[in-house]
Amino acid sequence: MPVQQRQRRVQTAQLNSNQPSSKQASKMPKRRKKQLSTELKARIVGLSEAGMARSAIARKFGMVRQTVSGIVTRFSE
């Protein structure tokens, strides 16, 4: 491996060193999932079925597109 590549790896490792290690991460409290009401899920599915883009729905409700996609996939059946 060339010296420059090794130096970049060391620099990258040093930059990432401020992230918690796996031991520290296991001691951190776990995040709880935010419970969404059935009414909100129904509104999201309704907007999607009406043709609104999932990214626009996500922006409207302040969530990420993947969350909207998951709701639409699970609850539109």
C-alpha positions as CSV (number, residue, x, y, z in Angstrom):
1,M,0.0,0.0,0.0
2,P,1.5,3.4,-0.9
3,V,2.4,5.7,1.9
4,Q,-0.2,8.3,0.9
5,Q,-3.0,5.8,1.2
6,R,-1.8,4.8,4.6
7,Q,-1.6,8.4,5.7
8,R,-5.2,9.0,4.5
9,R,-6.4,6.0,6.5
10,V,-4.7,7.2,9.6
11,Q,-6.2,10.7,9.2
12,T,-9.6,9.2,8.6
13,A,-9.3,7.1,11.7
14,Q,-8.3,10.1,13.7
15,L,-11.3,12.1,12.5
16,N,-13.6,9.3,13.4
17,S,-12.1,8.9,16.9
18,N,-14.5,11.4,18.4
19,Q,-17.4,9.0,17.7
20,P,-18.4,6.8,20.6
21,S,-16.7,3.4,20.7
22,S,-18.9,0.3,20.8
23,K,-18.4,0.0,24.5
24,Q,-19.5,3.6,25.0
25,A,-22.4,3.2,22.6
26,S,-23.8,0.2,24.5
27,K,-24.0,2.4,27.6
28,M,-25.9,5.1,25.9
29,P,-29.7,5.2,26.3
30,K,-31.6,3.8,23.3
31,R,-33.9,6.0,21.4
32,R,-37.6,5.2,21.4
33,K,-39.6,5.2,18.2
34,K,-42.0,8.0,17.9
35,Q,-45.5,6.6,17.9
36,L,-47.5,8.0,15.0
37,S,-51.3,8.0,15.4
38,T,-53.5,5.9,13.2
39,E,-55.1,9.1,11.9
40,L,-51.8,10.5,10.8
41,K,-50.9,7.3,9.0
42,A,-54.3,7.4,7.3
43,R,-53.7,10.9,6.1
44,I,-50.3,10.0,4.8
45,V,-51.7,7.0,2.9
46,G,-54.5,9.2,1.6
47,L,-52.2,11.8,0.3
48,S,-50.0,9.2,-1.4
49,E,-53.1,7.6,-3.1
50,A,-54.2,11.0,-4.2
51,G,-50.9,11.3,-6.1
52,M,-48.8,13.5,-3.8
53,A,-45.1,12.6,-3.9
54,R,-43.7,10.8,-0.9
55,S,-40.9,13.4,-0.5
56,A,-43.6,16.2,-0.4
57,I,-45.6,14.3,2.2
58,A,-42.4,13.9,4.3
59,R,-41.7,17.6,4.1
60,K,-45.3,18.4,5.0
61,F,-45.2,16.3,8.2
62,G,-41.5,16.9,9.1
63,M,-40.3,13.3,8.6
64,V,-37.9,11.5,6.3
65,R,-39.1,10.0,3.0
66,Q,-38.2,6.5,4.1
67,T,-40.7,6.8,7.0
68,V,-43.4,7.9,4.7
69,S,-42.6,5.0,2.2
70,G,-42.8,2.5,5.1
71,I,-46.1,3.8,6.3
72,V,-47.6,3.8,2.8
73,T,-46.2,0.3,2.1
74,R,-47.5,-1.2,5.3
75,F,-50.9,0.5,5.6
76,S,-52.1,0.8,2.0
77,E,-52.8,-2.9,1.8
